[in-house]
Amino acid sequence: MSTPGPQNGSHRAPETGTGAGTGAGAVAGTVAILGRPNVGKSTLLNALVGEKLAIVTPKPQTTRNRIVGVYNGPAGQIVFVDTPGVHGSKKALNRFMVQEALGTIEDVDAALLVVDAGERRPGNEEREILRSLVAARCPTVLAVNKVDRVKDKGALLPLLADWEQTADFRALVPISALKGKNLEPLLGELCKLLPRGEPLYGPDTLTDRTERFLAAELIREQIFLLTRQELPYAIAIDIENWEERARQDGKSDVVIDANILVERDSQKAIIVGKGGSMIREVGTLARAQITELLGRPAHLKLQVKVDEEWSTSPSALARLGYRA
């Protein structure tokens, strides 16, 4: 997998070939994926680019950083920017997350606002996003997600009509990111908003995120999934060491030392588990995911460390990649 930088590399995408369209009619542009927590933004990004880039859990506020995913199709290339969910909070980490989301709007060609089909009108989070979009004059498509959960399909038209009254959307598209439904029409509407030009990234680039970042996210995902409601969001992953090794058979593997940061001893006890059972399970599942991501064997060593100030200290947040 190729990672950083324009002109280095994208992948496969829904119902299309691997190469981006080129020539005078091809588009190339950036689209921010915006919305409140837990509306399915990360699931949608993964579905659109055809690879797992963003971690997905039933918990809201899982995504903390902007994650770029590159889609290539016959009409051209779309560089998607998945953002943290917009929500109200005064903690330094949460302020960073909201700034990451809203700060993206000034830098993109268009926006994709994702809402839950269970919501008939905008809440405070959507209103804040819409104000920023209007101020930036950013053309926007509305994706009404999770329509697979709507039993009465006749209710979709009134739902779309309600949302149409809230803003000047260029298009409204009902989708199911989880089921992969109606994604082609969504991509078509987004392509209409993008400038024509050469691809921003080469045909083998999937994301601008490093393998270290993606590996850390996969570890964090397993902790969320396995601890469920027991553990709050006060955890972070610090990749302390990453060693690429050449093997005698000509292939390679990687040894990863990662620290799981928590704020309290009680949280450490949950992650370690009885007799170390929980951290072993986290390691086993995360190692399998990382091996699949890298395409080569990964050896994962995990430690749990208590740092009471990691989520409130600007210096600690910066060290972990969060610009508070």
N, C-alpha and C positions, 0 to 999 in steps of 0.2 A: 504493500500500500504506500502510495506517495502521499506526503503531507504538505509541508509549508510552501507558500509562495506562488503567485501567479506564474503561468507558463511552465509549471512543473508537473502538471498533471491533472480526472474526474472518474468515471465508473459507469455503472449501468443504472437505468431508471425505469419507472413503470411503463410497460408496453412500448418501449422504444429501443433503438439501437444504442451502442455505447458511444458513438461519436457525436459531437455537437454539430448542428447544421452550420455550414459556412457559406460565404458568398454575400451578395448585396442584400438578400432578404432575411438573413439570419439575425436573430437578436442576441444580445449579451448584456446582462444587467444584474443588479442586486435587489433582493426582496427580503425585507425584515418580517419574520413571523412573530406576531405580537398577540398578547392576550393575558387574562388573569391566570393564576396558577391552576393546574390540573384540568385544562380544557382540551389537552391532547396535542399541544404544539410539538413536543419532542417525538411523539408517535407519528405525527404527520411528517416531520422532517425525515425520519427514518424511512417512512413509506415512499416519499417522493424521490429520495436519492437511491433507494434500493439497498441501503446498508445501515447497520446500527451505528450511529454516531452519538446520539444523545441517550442518556440512561432514562428508562421509563419505569416508574413505580406508581402504585395507587396513591401515594402521598403527594400533596401539592408542594410547590416550591422546591422541586428536585433539581431543576436546572439553575445553576448559579452564574455561569459565564455565557457570553455569546459563543455559539458554535456554528461554524460555517460548514454547509454541505453543498456540493456542486452537482447540479442536475444537467445532463446533456440529452438533448432530444433533436428530432428533425427540424424543429423551428429555431433551435439555437441553444444557448446556455443560460441557465438561471443559477445564480449564486445565492442560496438561501442563508439567512442569518437567524438561527433559532435563539431567542432571548429568554431570560428569566421571566417568570410571571410577575405582572405588576400587582403589588399589594401594599397595604399600609403598614409600616413598621418603622420604629426609630432606631433599631439596633444598627450598628455600623455595617454588618454583613448584609442586612436586608436593604439598607440604603444603597449599598453597592449594587445589589441585584436590580433594583428599580432603575438606578442610573444607567446600568448596562442596557436595559431594555429601551428606555426612552431616548437615551443618547444615540441609539442606532439610527433613529428616524432621519436625522440630518445627513446621514452618510449613504442612504440607499436610493435607488430609483423608484421603488414602489413598496407598498406594505401589504401584508396579508394578515388581517385581523381574524383571529379564531375565537369563536364563541361556542358555548355548549347549547345543544338543541333544547335543553331543559330550561333555558333562560329566554324569556320573551322580550326583555328590554335591557338596556345597558345599566350596569351598576356603577359604583364610583370608579372602579378600576377601568372599565371601558370608556367612561367619560373622560378620565384623565388621558388615556391613550388617544382618544379622538381629538381632544384639544391640541395635543402635540402634533398630530397628523395634519390638522387644519392649519396650524401655525407654520408648519414646514411646507404646506401645499403639496403633500405627498399623496399621489394617487393610490387608492386602496381598494382591495377586493375583500369582501367579507366571506369567510368560510364558516358555515353553521355545521359544527362537527357533532358526532355521535348520533346521527339520525337513525342508525340501526337500533337505537334504544327507544325510538318513538314508535309505539305500537299502532297508533292511529295515523297512517300516512296522510290522511286528509287534513291533519292539523298542520302539516308543513307549510302549505301556502299562506295561511294566516300568520304563521310564525315569521316567514320571510317578509311578508307585508309589514309586520310590526317593526322589524329591524330596518327595513328600507326607509322608514320614516325618520330614523335616528341620525343619518348622515348621508353625504353625497357619495355613496359607494359606486365604483365603476361597474361592479358586478356582485351578485350574491349567489353563492354556490353551496347547496347542501351536500355534505360529504360524510363518509365514515373513514377516518384515518386507520382505525384498527382493522376494518374489513377491506380497505383499499378501494372503496367505492367512490366513483365520480371524481377521481383524481385527474383524469385526462382533461375533462372540461375545465377544471380548476387551473391546470397548467396553461391551457389555451387562453384563458382570460388574463392570466398574469403576463403571458408573452405579449399581449396587446399593449401593455403598459411600458414595455422595455425598449430602449434604443437599439438600433441596428449597429452591428459592429463585430469585430473579431472576438473570439472567446477570451474571457479574462483569465482562465486557467487552461492548462493543457489537458488532453483527453484522459490522462491517468490520475489526475488529482481528485481525491474524494473530499478532503477537508484541509483546512489550514492548521488544524490542531496537531500537536506532536503525538507520537505514540505514547510518551510518558503521561501526557494529559489524559488521553483516552483510557489508558490502563488504570489510572487513579480513579476515573469516573466509574469504571466497571467494578472496582473494589467497593466504592461508595454505594453503588446500586445494590450489591449483594447484602450489604449491611442493612440498608433500608428494607429490602424484601424479607430478610430473615428475622429482624427484630420487630418489624411491624410497628405497633403502637407503643412498644415499650420504650423506645429510644427517641428523644427529640432530635431536632435538626442540628444540634451542636456537635457535629463531627466533621472532620476534614481529613484528607489523605495527603501525606507528604512523602513523595518518592525520594528517599534518601540516597539510593544507589541504583544504577542501571548498568549492568555489565553484559556486553555482547561477547559471546564466546564462540570461537571456531572449534568444530569437532573434528575428530580424526576421519570421519566419513565424508568430510567436505561440506557438511551442512553446518548450521549454527543454531545456538539457542541463546536465551537471555535470562540472567539472574536479576531479580528485582527485590530490593529491600524497601519496604514501605511502612511508614508510621501512621497509625490511626489515632488522630488527635481528638480527645474528648475534654469536657470542661470539669467533670467531677469523677470521683472514685466510683460512685454508684453506676455511672455510665460505663466505666471501664469494666466493671464486674459483669454487666449485661453482655458486652461484646466478647469478653473472654469466655463466659459461660461456665457451667459446672465442669470442672476438670479440664478446661480448655476446649470444650466441645463446640461452642459457638464459633470461636475464631478459626478452628480447624475447618468447619463447614464453610465459612466465608472464604477461606483460602482455597479450598478445593474447587468451589464453584467459580470464584473469580479467576483462578488459574486457567480453568477450562475456557472461559470467555476470552481471556487475554491471549491464550495460545491460538484460538480461532482468529482473533483480530490480527495478530502479527504474522500468522502463517508459519510459525516455528515454535518449538517447545519453550514454555516459560516456566521458570522456577520462582516461586513467590514466597518471601519471608515477611511475615506480618508481626508488628509489635504495637501494643496499645499504650499511648502516653497521655498523661493528664496535663493539660495546659489551660488553666482557668480563664485566661484572657485571649485565647486565640481568635475568638469571634468578635472581640471588642477592641483589640489593640491594632491601630493602623499599621504598625510595623509588621506584626504577625500576619495580618491580612495580606499585606503587600508581598511578603515572603511566599505566601501560599498562592499568589496569583490573583488576589482580590484587591483591587484598588479602592480602598474605602474612601 
